[in-house]
Amino acid sequence: MKTKTHKVLTEHKNERSKCLVYTRVMGYHRPVESFNIGKKGEHQQRKHFEESIIY
C-alpha cells in the first residue's frame, strides 16, 4: 500500500534536490556520503537525541 507521503515524493521527484548530511568525525565535519560502507552502517545505528533547554 502506498502512502500519501510516497505519492507526494513521486509526483515531485524532478523538483527535489540532493541534500548533503554532515556529521562530526574526530573533531571536524564530513559528509556522510564520503564514508566507507562500514562507517555508513555505523552512522545508521547511532541514536539521535534532542537536548532539552534548561532555564
N, C-alpha and C positions, 0 to 999 in steps of 0.2 A: 504494500500500500504506500503510495507516495504522499508525502506530507505537503502542507501548504508552503512551508519553507523551501522544500525541494523544488516545487513548481516555480516559485519566485526566482530561485537561483538559476534554473534552466532557462527561464524566459529572459533574464538579464545577463546571460553569460558573456555576451560581446561587450557589455558596458563595464564589466569588472576589471580591476587592475590587480597586479601582483602585490602582495603585502609581505614585506620582509619582517621576520621576527628575530629580534636580537636578545641575547642572554649574556649575563656576566660570567666570564670564564677567566680564572686566575687573575682577577683584578682589572680586566678590560672587557669591553663588549664586542661580541662577534655574532654574525648572522647564523642562525641555526642551520640554514641550508648548506653551509660550508662544512658542517660536521661530517665525520665518517659514520658508517651505519651503526656502529656500537654506541657512539655518543648520541646519535639521534634517538635511539631506543631508550637510553638513559634519560634523556630530556623528556620524553613522553611519559616516563614513570614518575617524574617529580610531582610532588604535592604542592598545589598552589594555595596561598593563603592571602587574606586581606588583613592589613594592620588596622587595629581599632584606634580611634582618636581618643586620647585621654586629655581631659580638660583640667 
